[in-house]
């Protein structure tokens, strides 16, 4: 029996298969695009982030406390407590 090929539109299974391939490809492309965008955003955030002050920069921290004390933001007791915490 020879194979007879239908002309015209594909059948239901052909349409479903084509739709599945298109949806799978679109999903893969979208996922990869989102991953790349997230990676670029992380790289940009890391490059734009200012360098954090060194944790061991004790003199700068005490200077900041002194400045806050000088303008009246910290009371004498608060300044002494914060300085003791840094030194201790």
HUKA-V73214 format. One record per pair of residues at least 24 apart in sequence whose ideal C-beta (glycine too) atoms are under 7 Angstrom apart, sorted by the first residue. I is the first residue (numbers start at 0). J is the second residue. D is the distance in whole Angstrom. If there is no record, write none. Layout:
i=[I/I]
j=[J/J]
d=[D/D]
This chain:
i=[57/60/61]
j=[85/85/85]
d=[6/6/6]
